[in-house]
Amino acid sequence: MLTTFDQFFGSFPRCIKLFGAKVKHSYIQSQSLSAAHIKWTSVQQGSSGSYELIEVSTGGKLSRHNVNIQQVGPDTVTELSAFHLSVGDPTQDLHTRLVLDHPRGYFRQLHKCIVAHSLGQAVFDGNIKVNRYAQQTDAGQLTRSLLLEPRATVNVKPNLQIIADDVKCSHGAAISDLEENQLFYFLARGIDLETARKTLIFSFGDEVIERLPYSSIRKKVETHIKALLEPKRFLMMSSKCFACTKQKQPRLFPACMQLDDAMLLHGSSLLYRRLQGFT
């Protein structure tokens, strides 16, 4: 079966070299449901370099991001956070590869995905390789997926290869629907089922969204995702951009937005803070 796309967006490899520098890279993708978006990011981290990537992807018939990171010096820090949302029939695809070659490297990866349509798909392929001289490495990887429709599909493959013998490494994967005990917690406190579901679903991705560096961007992303998760919105989905509806609402942000800066991560996400947004 041959799939055709009305638009194709691709970027050449984004190469970032860090030697004692700190970079925070934020990436938001919300393109048309009929578009294909493929992106490559390549990073080399020298001694004491710090790189953080925060990605939110909600658009595209096909959206794929290939991330390749090499820690080529000691005392490097790498943090990857991604939230993917599929409310139509798109495929959200993330492939990451990290190679650690030097001592005292630090790595954390959090991947979260919601598939809210029976034709939606998500893919996560995360590879970590800790080579012989990468002693005292501290690496952790976690992928969590939320399936809201019976035929929704997600394929995850966390992969951890360890050759060094003095390391602290872990990885894990979880795929589920909303937990009944969480819904019961809300219902027992007089909150209706629809509000409880919306709150839990939105808070699932909020852990990543809260890491975006600018409050104005976070607010736009939160509003955008909240609109996507409205049940009535699913009935109005077409091949147009997620941020446009039959009411001719303006787009929330450009089709592809990138922010590069060196701001420190701050803030936290609390579930109860989101209750007011759905009542």
N, C-alpha and C positions, 0 to 999 in steps of 0.2 A: 504494500500500500504506500503510495507516494503522497507525502504531505507538502502542500504549497503554502508559502507565506506571502502576505501582502507587502511586508517590509522585512529587511534584514539589517541588523545592527551588529557590528563586530568591531573589536578594538585590538590593536596590535599589543604585544606583550608590554605591560607596564612594569618597567624594571626599576627597582628601588634598592639602593645600596646604602647601608647604615653602618657607620663606624663611630660608636660613641654617641649616636644621635637617637632622638626619640620621635617617632612618627605615629600619629593616629589617623587612620584612613577610614573614612565613612563612605558608604556606597548605597544608594537608594535606586531601585529599578522598578518602574511602574508603567511599562509600555503597553501598547495595544495587544489585545488577545489574539490578533492575527499576525503578530510580528515574531521574528526570531531574534534573540539577543544572545550573543556568545562573546565572552570576555576572558582575557588571560591576564594574570598578575604574577610577576616574578620578583622575589625579594631575596637579597643577600644581606645577612646581618653580620657585621664585624664585631670586634670586642666591645662589650657593654652596650651594644645596640638594642633598642627597644622598638617593636613594631606591633601595632594593634589594628586589626581590621574588623569593622562593624558593618554588616551587610543586611539590608532589608529588601527582599524581592517579592513582588506581588503580581507582576505583569508578564506578558509575552506568551505566545503559543508554545514556544520553546525558549527557556532561559537556562543558560549553562555558564558557570564560572569555574575556570581552571586556575587554581592557586598553587604555586610552587615556591617553597621557602627553604633556604639553606642557612643554617647557623654556622658561619665560617670563622667564628672566634669565640672565646670563653665568655661567660657571664652575660649571655644574651637572653632577652625576654621576648616571647612571642605569644600573642593572645588573638584568637579568632572567634568571633561571635556572628552567627547568622540566623535570621528568621525568614522562612519562606512560607508564603500563603498561596494556596491554589483554590480558588472559588469557582472556577469554570472547568475547562478541560485542558489546561496547559500542563506542561512538564517542567518542574523546577528541579534543576540538576546542579549539584555542587561537588566538585572533585578537588581535594586538597592533598598536597604531598609536602611533608616536612622531613628534612634530613639534619640530624645533629651530629657534628663531628668533633666538638670541643667540650671541655669540662664545664660543669655548673650551668648548663642551659636550663631555661625555664619555659614551659609551654602549657597553655591551656586552650582548649577548644570546646565551644558550646554551639551545637547545631539544633535548632528547633524548627519544626515544620507542621503546618496544619493543612490537611487535604479535606476540603469541605464540599466536594462534588464527586459523584460516582464515576466520572470520566477523568478526574484529576489524578496526576502522578507526581511523585517526588523521588529523587535519587540523592543519596549521600554516599560518597566514596572517600573516606578519610584515611590517609596512610602516614604513619609515623615510623621513622627508622632511626634508632639510636645506635650509632656505630661504636667501635671498640674504644676509642679515646674519649667518648662523651661520658666520662664518669661523673657521678653525683648529679646526674640529670633528674629534674623533677618535671614530669609530663603527665597531663591528664586530658582525656577526651570523653565527651558525653554527647550523644545524639538522642533526642526525644521527638517522637512524631505523634500527632493527634489525628485520628481518622474519624470523620464525622458522617461518613456515608458507607453503606455496606460494601460497595464495590470500589471504593477509593483504594489507591495503590501506593505503597511506599517501599522502596528498596534501599536498605542501608548496609554498608560494609565498613565498619570500623576495623582498622588493621594496624597492629602494633608489633614492630619487629625490634627486638632488643639483642644486641651483641655485647654491650658493656655489662659488667657484673656488679657495679655499685650504683644502682639507680632506684628511683621511686617513680613508678609508672603505673597508670591505670587507664582503662577505657570501658565504656558501657553503652548499651543501646536499649531503648524502650519504645514500644509501639502500643497504643491503646486508644480507647474511646474515653469520654469523661467518666470519672470514677463515681460510682453510686454514693459512696460515703461522703464525698465532697458535695454532691447535690443535696443529700439529706441534711448536711450541716446548714445550708441556706434555707431549705424548706422548714426546718425546725425552728427557724427564727423569723418566720412569717414572710419570707421572700419568695415570690412566685417562681415557677420552674423556668420560664423564659428568661427572666432577669438573671437567674442563677447560671443558666447555661451561657448567656452572653458574657457575664462577668468572668467565668472560668476560662472561656475560650480566649477572650481578649487578654487576660492576665497571663495566659500561656506564652504569648510572644512578647509580653511587656518586659520580661527580664532582659531581652536583647535591646529593645527599643530604648529603654532607660539609659543605655550606654552611649547613645548618640550624644555628641558634645554640646549641641546648641538647643536651648529650650524651645525656640521658635520652630526648629526642624522637628523636634520630638512631638510638638503639639500637632503639626501638620500630618505627620506620619500616624499618630494616634487617631486623629479624626478620619483619615483616609481608611485605615483598617477597620475602625468602628463601623463606617459606612458599608464596607465590604461584608461585614459579618451580620448585617441586618437581614432577616429572612426575606423580606420583600425585595431586597436588592438582588437576590439570586434570580428572581423571576424576570428581572429587567436586564440581565446580562446580555450583551451582544459582543460583536467583534471590536467595539470601540474601547478606548482607554477606560480603565476601572474608575478613573476620577470623573467621568462624564456620564450623565444619565439622560433620560428623556426630558427631564426638567431643565436641561441645558445648564447644568452646574459647571462652573469653571474648573479647570484642572488645578489640582492642589500643588503640584510641582512639575518641573519639566520631566520629559520621558525618562531621562537618565540624569541623576544628580550625583556628584562626587564632591567630597569635602576632605581636604588633606590639611591637617594641622598637628600641633604637638601638645594639645591640651590634655591635662590629666583626667583620668576617669574619676567621676564622682557621682553620688546619688545612689538611691536604692529603690526597689520596687516593692510595694506593699499591696496585697490583694484588696484589702478593704477600701483603699483609696479609690478603687475603680467602681465601687458600687454606685456612687452618685452619678456617674456618667451614663448609667443605663436605667435610672429611675425617673 
